[in-house]
Structures are given as structure tokens and as C-alpha cells.
Amino acid sequence: MTSTAPEALRGQDAGKEPPPWQRRLRRFGYVPRPVTGLRERLVPAYARPSDRLWTVLGAPPALAGRLWRLSAWGGPLLVALVAGLLRFWHLGEPHAVIFDETYYAKDAWALINQGYEGSWPKDVDASILADPGAVAVPAGPGYVVHPPVGKWVIGLGEWLFGFDPFGWRFMVAVLGTLSVLMLCRIGRRLFRSRFLGCLAGALLAVDGLHFVMSRAALLDQVLMFFVLAAFGCLLIDRDWARSRLAAALPVDADGVLRPDAAVAETLRLGWRPWRLAAGLTVGLAAATKWNGLYVLAAFGVMTVLWDVGARRTAGAYRPYAAVVRRDLLPAFVSTVPVAIVTYVVSWSGWILTDKGYFRNWAATEGRDSSWSWLFPDWWRSLWHYESEVYRFHINLTSGHTYESNPWSWLVLGRPVSYFYEDPAAGRDGCPADATEKCAREVLAIGTPLLWWAACFAVLYVLWRWFFRRDWRAGAIACAVAAGWVPWFLYQERTIFLFYAVVFVPFLCLAVAMMAGAMLGPPGPDGTAERRRTIGAVATGVLVLLIIWNFIYFWPLYTGQSIPMDDWRDRMWLDTWV
């Protein structure tokens, strides 16, 4: 005889009075979760367009089915193709070392050639741009303050295409394009909607900050890619685990899936390869920049809470206890040790070459350490190096023209100018008949209308998570918080708006989720149809305005010469100058 589910899991009785906490929250918009089948709650089906759409398009049923199947990948690939064309268009321009490319492009070239970063002479950038083949890689070790994975990624492009702006930006542009494809697929799985998935990806494709970061050899775009990949892996793992639970639950005589406390509390979910992949990708994120460690902590909590929700839905009386017994240790082993091993392996070039900065510290200054008998020299040298880097980061308080407080990031309070020139008339694209100098700038700033819409979308996501208990909203909020909130702990440190690129994909998911709410669900009556039509028009207007805004700021994203008056017209806030 199978055990029964808790009262809360049997479905809501029509005449049963809701508990007091639910009655109090209703004034704020709380709505109890609708009663649906257990299988649908564990593994929701993907939304399908109505037959009316195919009728309007004139597609026969066979063609409609084929288009529907192709759209799962066809739509995301089309969006990614557009994003890639935008990002690779004149990728080598401006032909200059912009902003922090002066560090990472050269460090990447040294890693590719000798396995460790070198100490480059000052003012070498002009020589590299003029004739990179004539510039020797310095053999002396250089002191660097970020792990090597992002520089290995940049160096791969240099190895393929040479030590020039196109070469050191190539792989970052590849990852920027792939992140658009990933977000389309992640949004599809998260919302169970191909349209909303492609909408999220399209918004990312036309975000100015993501676009500029895709065309610059900086580490933060690489970090963003691995963080997004880890989120996607955990999302697939969530569906896999819930499918496993659904397959193990009993089915009654009518073929209806039933909750079962014994199954929900004792079933071992076994090998979870996507969770291991998440551990690998979040390890690569941390091995790009250290703030990936905050993502590891946040995503670790999130995936465990997803397991709690799955076992509760399946019928567990004590879901937290069941997760502690069955899932907590496997979840830890699948992520944290994998991430740590990945991080250490990323330093292989520094370890094996025996010539990197601080590489021989344990054999010289640290030879009298009390830990020398327990750990090998390379480990103690690496630990010392990391300690020194940590002290550097927490004491980095020197002022910078473009630094900003994280409170101002969502409203784009202070963007970062990566490159600026004021060419005279007739030079570098400035019209010959210009009455004054032109402006040529690469400005790291998000598409303003998208980010300002995201401010409302984040509030909507938080509201929906708290008052509607929507796990999708909670997942988006968790990812945004993982990339944003830790910077509030270091407000005295010199930090920049472009650090926010790590959570830009999740802002796009938030806007897509808000757009889905604006569209509203389909309904059988005319009122619902009119409501949906109005929502579609409002959503379409918002998306078109965002695309127009991206086009309007295109010259500032790509470093094109424009008349000074046109440049001033685009400085919407005084803090953007």
C-alpha cells in the first residue's frame, strides 16, 4: 500500500479556508498556486502556439508540425547568427589597445607562448600595434592579480589569428555570440516557451554593455559566459532530477501520477552529469575572476532548494530532511571539489614552467614555513601568491575617473569610456566639411531603455517570487544577486559598471518574464483575446524601442566618428561624460 502525500500536496479543497498567512498576503497580490496534475508540476510541458497562428500564416498541419520542431533550435540559432554578425563586424576596430586590454591581451600572449605571464615594458602597446612580430615576449615573470582561464581563452584567439586587436578579441566575441544562443535555450527551458526564450536572447543581442564587452579582450565577458553556462547546466539537472522522480512515482488505475512519501523521501537520484558540468563551469568562472566564488555559493544553495521543492512536490513529508540525507553530500561533491580541482588545474602553466611570479617562494622566502612538511612547494607558493592577490584586491581603493558605486549600476549612472579620440575634419571618418572636431568613442554602457525596463523587471521578479512562489523568478533573482550583491561588500574598492555584465543575461530573462506577464495567458473568450492583443502591442512597442535605442547608440559602441553635436545628443546624463 502506497503512502499518501501531506495535506498541502493533495490539491486545494474547494471549501477549505486558506491559512492566515495566505489571507494576509493576498492584499499584496498573492495568489495560491493553481491546482494542476502532479506530472505537470514536476515536468511542465512546453507551450505550443495555437492552431490559429498557423492558420493565419497559411501553413498546413504537416508543415506547421515541422516548423514547430525546427523552431526549438532554429529560432535560437537565427538570433545567435544576428548577434554574431553584429559582434564580428569590424571586430579589429578601433585598431588600438582599449582600456584594460593593455593587461590581458599581453598576458594572454605570454601564456600562449611560455605558459606564464611576463613583465612587459611600459609603452610597448604602440610597438605591438605597429609590428607585433618584432616585440619579444618578456621572459621575466609578471605580477598578475587574476587567475589564468580568461587569459587562456583570449590567447587562443591570438594563437589562431595573431597578436593584434582582431586576434585578442576573437574568442571573446565567440563567447559573446554563444552566450546569446545559450540564453535563448535557457529561456526556453525556464519559461517553457520558445518565444520568451528567443526574446531573452534577442534582448541580450542588442544590449550595449554585452555588445561592447563582446568586442574587447577583457575577462568579465568570459566570466559571464561560464556563469551562464553553469546556470544552464543546473537548469537541465533540475529537469532531469524531477523527471527521475516522476518516473519512480506510482500511477493509479486511471493513469494519473500520484505522490508517494516513501518514494519522494528515499529515492536516490544517482549519477547527475549536468551537476558535475555545473561544477566544472563555475570552477572555470572562478578561475577567470574570483567573484565566480560567490556564484558557486549562490548556485549551490539554489540547486539544493530545487531538490527540496522536487521532493516536496513528489510527496515528501519532510523534504528538507530527505534532501539532507539523499542529496546534500552528492550536491556538494559534484560542485565544490570539482570547482576547486578545475581552479587548481587552470594554474598548470604556472606550476609546470617553474618560472612564474612567486613560483619559487616556498623554496626561498617560505622555506621555514611550519607547513613545509605537509604540502608540496608549488602548493605553498600558489597559496602565498593567492594571499598576496587577495590583499591587493581588498586594498584597491585608488580613485579612477570611471569608477562607480554598485547602487548606480542598474540605472547606468556611470559608464566606462574604453576609447576616445577627437579626430579633425577629414581624418578617421570625420566628415571633411565638419566645422569642428568629431568624437570617436567606445563607451561601455548598456542599452539605456533595456536597463531601465530591467529596473521594473527586477522588482516584478522579486514580487512574483515572494507573492506567487514562482521558482523561475527566484532563480533569476538568485543569479542577479550572485553577480551584483557581493560588490556592495566592497563599496570602498575601485569598481566599475562593466562588472555588471556578469548578470546582464539574467536581467534579459527578467525583462522577458515581465513581457510574458504583459502578454498574458491565452483564453477562450473575447475579453482574454483583447487583453492578449493589448499586451502583445505593448510588448512589441517595448522591444522595438529597445532595438531603436541600440541602433541610436551604435556609434558609441563601435568607435565610429560622429559630429560632436551628435555625440553630445547621446550624453543623456551628465555622469556619462
Phi, psi and omega in degrees: 000129183280148178283156181265163180275163174301160183304321182294343185258358182276359187100153184275126177290141186299321184263006185278129179287130180293156180297161184302322183296327178289321180295322180292323183283344183296333179293341178261007178105007180294135176231127179301149179298130181295149180284120177227170178294153183296319180298320180292327179287325179282313182227086182298147178281158177279140180293144177240143177294152180291157178299337180297326179298314181292328177294316178298320180283351179074025182266127176293161184306319181296315179293321179300318179295321180293318178296322179296317179293319181290334186292339180300323176250330183298316179298307178302320180294324178294316178298317180294325178298314178298316179299319180294318179299320178295316186285329181268356179293116181049048184298330181282359179255143355291147179281078185203166172266105188261133176048232187281007169302335180298337176267305194284325179296318181286319177298321179296319180296321178293319178300314182296325185271329185222359174088354177211158182285141180258168177264097185281144176291155178291155176060031179270349185300317181297322179293322179296316181293326182284314182202086184298332181292339182272356182259118181279147176285125182292135180281336180291138183291145178251145179275114181240154188241017176225146178299170194269348191300313181301324180286327173298319179297313178298319181296331177299319177295322178294322178295326181281319192236358176107167184271071180213174185305319179297317182297313183281349175261348190301305185293329176294320176294323176299312181294324176298319178291315179297328179294328175295315177300314180299319183293324175302314181288323178295315178298322177299315181289322182292313184265353186057035183218121178292324179296310181294327176297312179293328177296315178300316178296321179295322177296320177294324181297330182251020172276130185295319182294314177299320180296311181295319180292335176287346184243025179219140183276068176244164187278335191293328177291324175295317176301315179303318182300313183290326176295315179296320178297319178297318178299316179297320179297317180293327178294317176296319178299322178299312179296320181298315182294319180291325175296322178296318177296316181298322180292334182270345183283152181285156177241132182280184184296337180270005180080016181265132178290135183240143175292152181212116184296321182297314179294314185296330184264343186243344184296129173269127185278349171069210185296124182234084186297328182289333175288324174297320177297324176295319176300320179296312184289324177288332172295319176295326176296312179295330178279001172260308172214149188294337180294353170298339178294324176295323177295319177302314181295314182294315180292328177298315177296318183299314184291328176292319177295328175297320177296321177300313180297322180295315181289326176295315179298323181287349175121008183293133174288320182236076186296324180294316178296321179296320179292320178298320182284319191256329193242334190296310181295313176301323179296318179295312183295327183285342185243299189296305178299323178297317179295319180295314179299318178300317180297313182295317180298329180298340178269015185303319180300316179294321183289314189280330182285334177065023183230000183288170181298132181065008185300325183254022181301318184296331181272351181241269183297328184261018185290339181266014181296143179289349180262003186297333180284340188260321186245145177294160184301319183296325180292315181292325177294319179295318179298317178297317179301312181296323178297318179295320179294320178299316178298323177298314185294315184287343179256010180279087184239008179294139184291156178216146183303325187251015177292156181210158177271141181301339176299332186267359189294313186296331178265008177060050185295321184215093177288174183243127177272114180277331187203136177210133172220156176235075184297146178284167180304132178086004181233142175051042176088356177283129183305143182294334182265013179295138182276347177213175180297154176267174175242135178227110189220147165248109186249120179278092181215140177291160173298114191305313183295327177294314182291322179290327172294325179295332176301315177289324181295321178296318177297319178297318180298316179297318178297315183293325178293316186281317187262339177251357179054042181271112183296331180295318176296321178296322179295316178297315180298320179298316181292320177297315181297321181298326181270342188249308189302319182304333181290340177291342177282346184233046185291340177279349181279157177283109183228162190227158180300325186293347173299336182290350180300338181298325182251010176302316179303327183280334169295321178295322175297321179296317179294321178297320178294319176296322177296322176298322177291324177296321178295317181079163180283153175292151180219163185278341187258171182293327180298315178296323179295318178294319178300319180290324178295316178297318178296321179294320178295315180297318179295317179298319179297316179300313182295318179295323177295322178295317178296316177300318181298320177297316179296321181297321181269002182310315180300329179280341177277334189247359178073032178277147177285129177225153177304148184301324179296322177294323177295317180297324180298333181271353175274078187292332178239148180299330182285354178277346183277000000 
